[in-house]
Amino acid sequence: MATEEKQGMNRRDFVKGLAAGGAAGFIGAMGIYSYSPWRKRHFPKVVSKNIDIGECKSIKITNISETSWFNNADLMGDIKGAGGLLVNQYEYNWPPFTEKNGKLGKGSYEKGIKEIKQWLPNNLEKAHEFQMENAVHPENAGGYSCLIDVELLDGSRKKILLDSGWSYGWTDKCFKREGIDKMLANKEIDRLIISHEHFDHFWGLPVTMKYDPEIPLYVPDGFYPEGRQYIKDSGHRGKVTYVKPGLHPIFPGFATYVFPIPIICRVYGEQSLYFNIKDKGLVSVTGCCHQSIIQFAETARRNIKYEKNYGVYGGLHISPFEDWDPKYDDLVISLGKYGFEKIGCNHCTGIVTAKKFIEAGYPIVKGTARFRSKDTAYLGNGDTIEFKA
Amino acid sequence: MEDKSTERFGEGYLEERKLVPRWPAPWPQIVNTLFLLVVFYITWWIFQDPRGLMRMYTPYVGYMYTRWILIVLIWQVYLFYYWPFKRSQLDNWHPLVKATVMTFITWVVLMVLIKGVFEGLLGNLSMAYFNPAQLIKLPGVTEFFAIEYAALACLMFAAIASWLSPSWPVAMEMAPWQDLKQPVLGITVLICTMFIATIVYLCTMHSHMGILYYPWQYFSSIAPPYWEKFANTVSGNFHVAWIMCCTIVVWLTESIWERYPFRIIKHDWTRRIVSFFGIIAIAWAFFFGLYFAQELWWGPAIRGTRRLFAPDWRWLHVGEMMVFFLLPALFLTFYCRNWPTKYSMPVNWLIRTLIAIIGGIAVYWIYYNISPLTLGTQKGYSHPQQFPMIPTIWLINLMLINHWFMDNWPGWKKVKESETT
């Protein structure tokens, strides 16, 4: 009897052990399979949609301003003081949305716009004056904006303004420096494209409205109610297109792509630009490229019909605050595989990144470091770059 | 006067205490859930919420404190058996008094650790990146990023400690020091686990930090690191992911799995060793499995991209997903007495695991749908500055305080042995 019990126990133990071992083996095998090369059989094959966006002959880009702010320490000090990178940008009491004697992190769109709405868009000097007296670090505000002059295959030209800066004073000054004010007033610029809702790309909107309040406006879907209201409050009277996520061909050789992505300071969605240059290839033009330039190139590969990657212009959002993270090295290491022949980067790319690109041997177009741009390692304010056959 | 040598402090307290629900099920569970959520929301608003008072979700500062609170709680209960509190105090103090006093101790230890050990000692005498005041001396580094980088280094260390600290009592059963008295036992295991954590940190996280300070520290660490080709990234998130999986598997083992199947191994040292490395093996299976799940759901990762397709984010998200599974698992153990218990252990094990998985998926879905409104985060999965581990671990910390320090008050009350019979 005792022997039988003992044998019974052993059998049970054996079965239990077998079950536990089998389960462990199964989980282990699944784990190993999950990261083995065999797993790739389950991935769908990437087939490009080959959407034909047409071709253009060339583009010339004028950097109106890439200096979104002038002092990193002040900007990051404000971000730190307000509570970090997730705080709503409209709460900072930065210009233009400041109340009287604005306190850091205590503002709102409603309180700020109430103070300046009366002066938008035709008396920006007055609004700027109020901001200089009441906002948090008003002298630090700059802005991002560039002009893209496109030559179509038939020789005609179209001009696109990408983004409208931040500080009313700085943006207006830069517009005048590059003759954008006159172009807008003469209706030479076909459309204004806003890359995303961030302060340094969008808050200078009334400056564009001052010269051409009817300009067609393209903004990415994902704008918050404050941003949508600001378009109205800034005096815009033209057509507004809220561009849905995905590819949007605009005219031959030009399309935008909206990425539905979350961005710091409570912003959502980014719109970037593709230009297909005949006999040369695709040029990617970006505001901040929060989705990453590699994602932008991969998206083109999956969607657009084009020959090859040719060029890049704009902010690549790698080390905007001259910060670093190992994942940025992933980008630096990987960018070479995409075969860009001409890279005109600036703004949130970061100087340290531009220098790493140069060290890696990438074809970076250097700048002249004028008009408060800090380094020749990338294209500065007033510099131009051309992409043409 | 009590004989010091017979004082057990909290040894076996969690197993021996008798907790009786105040009302029939499911009322105690509902009451405690509401209680936890209210406390969670108030504390979240005060400390973390980007719209709230202190706004520590910068994100790394709040993240660091959240993780270290978890570890200090584990130290207090699992390593030190509530020392210096006597058993009589544990038995007789009101749950609110215990929670107040013991959480205050948690805070004191936390401050000593962060400000004293990491910032003061290590940050001033060993590696500058533990101390913002040292980092700020580096040209070009702003105060904000000096603080963030230092917090990142501390929290990466915390990730390792949150795996090893509970591993020793759960897997190694405190061996070979299990017969020592407190506080010698706690101190010994603490030193042992922190020693191993330091070595693991240097081998897994130091290169990540080294890359931040190009070019000088780049060369004082192994950079690009050895895992670059295998992980498809130079980011230390690769290690954060498997270490988080280890942490969660330790807690699954201790809670809903009741140390099964490891406990069927009769030989003490074999059981301990198999438990310790078995937990790592299971964790790596989850680690690769959840990465693969993301590849199937979103498509393969692309190196150099940001957000959803970035390998570094995918690895981090593996750890984040695992924490979502832990929430229902702990709830099942703390408030549902590890339901079900009526079947054989393998069947119970399986059902509970399924509940944890389904519950985890539900919490995941809820989190990504309501967190922008309730927690002040941004919509979307892959915001580079958002970490679902912060609110989930914050809630877990409160659950641990409620279960360990408060005897599941208010839904339950602790009674004496005689009252239960």
Interface residues (C-beta under 8 A of the other chain):
Chain A: D13 K16 G17 A19 A20 A23 A24 I27 G28 M30 G31 I32 Y33 S34 Y35 R39 K40 H42 F43 P44 N72 A73 M76 G77 I79 K80 A82 G83 G84 L85 L86 V87 N88 G105 P260 I261 P262 I263 I264 R266 Y268 H290 Q291 S292 I294 Q295 E298 H317 F321 E322 D323 W324 D325 P326 K327 D329 D330 L331 V332 I333 S334 L335 V352 K356
Chain B: P50 R51 M54 R55 M56 Y57 T58 P59 V61 G140 V141 T142 E143 F144 F145 I147 H208 I211 L212 Y213 Y214 P224 T233 V234 S235 G236 N237 P261 I264 G278 A281 I282 W284 A285 F286 F287 F288 G289 Y291 F292 E295 L296 G299 P300 I302 R303 G304 T305 R306 R307 L308 F309 A310 P311 D312 W313 P346 G376 T377 Q378 K379 G380 S382 H383 P384 Q385 Q386
